[in-house]
Amino acid sequence: MTATGLAPRILCIGIPVRDLTFRVEAVPERGSKANASQLAEICGGNALNAAIAIARLGGRVAFAGPMGDAGETSSGFILERMAQEGIETTHIVRMPGLATPVSAIMIEPSGERTLTIYRDPALWTVKLADADELLADCRAVLVESRCASFATSLCTEARRRGIAVIVGVDRAMSLQDGLLTAASHLLFASEQAQETAGIADDGEALKRLAGLTPAFLAATRGPRGTIWLNEAGELEETPAFPIQAVDTLGAGDVFHGAFALRLAEGKGARQALRFAAAAAALKCGRHGGGLAAPQHAEVEEFLRGQPDWDTGPAANIIDLL
């Protein structure tokens, strides 16, 4: 809750996806067939998974971005699920003649997932609503990095208004990408941080990127935790919580959503990272992609049973010498 007693409102920007998930013993070899032990049809997409997490963790969520034609079935399925989660869908833009993205995902017993997805390239031509409408009563914006073409100007305006802009990065960014400088917080996956910076080391990659953007920088590394730069430009680590993973699909998105909510509640980066790590760990312990995001009470109960990491300014400094 914020000082006013209201849950913070967060705008999530992205492209929703209809996910078909198959639980398999192993990903089949090329040209072969394999039986799945379970099929689930769920909604997904980076920003939508994050939005579901925010709603379940107690935030108010609005969603903006493109979806397919009003007459196709996938968008109707997703919108129904979003309504059940309490996500505001007023600012979703229906794109005549286009299809909402669909993915096929295979999940192994270890929780690792392999996927293929179809997104109509024309979805990137969407025009979002006016900034005054989208940013009203907004405490934070969370955006997929792939949406830079239609979201950068809005994110720039959000920063001008003092609103936090959190970018979830799950693919390499161009060093000329407008979101690099429009963001207040950039949360990379490890591989994408290295690929974006052109350096095969997480810490050195973040340091190079720090010369290109004033944003807070972090790289998530799954079970190895998160590495990030503090205000002094020093590298720190936030450990991951040990969990028996059964499904990693959507874990990074849940992490981003939980982090954004904590920031919107006025917490610092250390507290936000710890809370996000707990939410992501709980998600990995259950099947369902982003729909396995935990409730706020679950995260708080989980954290009460964990070691109280030092949260002072010198906590977990990495010695790179």
TAQUIFEN-V540255 format. One record per residue. N is the residue number from 1. PHI is phi in whole degrees, 0 to 359 (999 if undefined). Layout:
n->{N;N}
phi->{PHI;PHI}
This chain:
n->{1;2;3;4;5;6;7;8;9;10;11;12;13;14;15;16;17;18;19;20;21;22;23;24;25;26;27;28;29;30;31;32;33;34;35;36;37;38;39;40;41;42;43;44;45;46;47;48;49;50;51;52;53;54;55;56;57;58;59;60;61;62;63;64;65;66;67;68;69;70;71;72;73;74;75;76;77;78;79;80;81;82;83;84;85;86;87;88;89;90;91;92;93;94;95;96;97;98;99;100;101;102;103;104;105;106;107;108;109;110;111;112;113;114;115;116;117;118;119;120;121;122;123;124;125;126;127;128;129;130;131;132;133;134;135;136;137;138;139;140;141;142;143;144;145;146;147;148;149;150;151;152;153;154;155;156;157;158;159;160;161;162;163;164;165;166;167;168;169;170;171;172;173;174;175;176;177;178;179;180;181;182;183;184;185;186;187;188;189;190;191;192;193;194;195;196;197;198;199;200;201;202;203;204;205;206;207;208;209;210;211;212;213;214;215;216;217;218;219;220;221;222;223;224;225;226;227;228;229;230;231;232;233;234;235;236;237;238;239;240;241;242;243;244;245;246;247;248;249;250;251;252;253;254;255;256;257;258;259;260;261;262;263;264;265;266;267;268;269;270;271;272;273;274;275;276;277;278;279;280;281;282;283;284;285;286;287;288;289;290;291;292;293;294;295;296;297;298;299;300;301;302;303;304;305;306;307;308;309;310;311;312;313;314;315;316;317;318;319;320;321}
phi->{999;271;299;280;90;266;296;295;264;237;264;254;240;184;236;297;226;266;257;255;251;239;271;231;288;199;294;295;291;304;81;253;236;210;271;262;274;202;238;225;251;226;261;205;103;305;290;291;301;296;297;298;299;299;298;289;272;110;271;262;233;244;237;227;154;273;224;289;305;299;269;268;279;297;295;298;299;292;298;297;292;297;297;298;273;79;269;287;245;304;262;286;255;278;250;305;82;257;254;293;303;227;233;245;231;253;243;274;303;288;97;294;236;235;217;227;218;245;237;294;304;290;298;285;270;300;246;283;295;298;301;300;287;287;265;301;58;261;261;199;239;241;226;287;299;291;266;304;298;243;241;298;296;295;295;298;293;299;295;299;271;81;267;296;237;256;250;270;249;240;209;300;254;290;290;257;299;298;290;300;258;281;279;265;218;245;252;271;282;309;300;287;297;294;292;295;279;74;226;273;203;300;297;292;296;297;295;293;295;297;280;249;212;276;290;298;235;214;231;273;228;59;293;271;84;239;252;206;257;277;295;273;79;264;281;227;235;248;296;275;275;295;209;277;286;238;198;268;300;86;297;296;293;298;304;298;296;295;298;298;296;298;299;296;278;94;276;277;297;299;295;295;293;295;298;295;298;292;298;293;297;298;299;295;277;215;281;128;58;295;288;266;301;279;277;303;298;296;295;297;295;299;294;297;266;253;304;274;301;297;247;286;296;256;292;56;296;270;270;266;281}
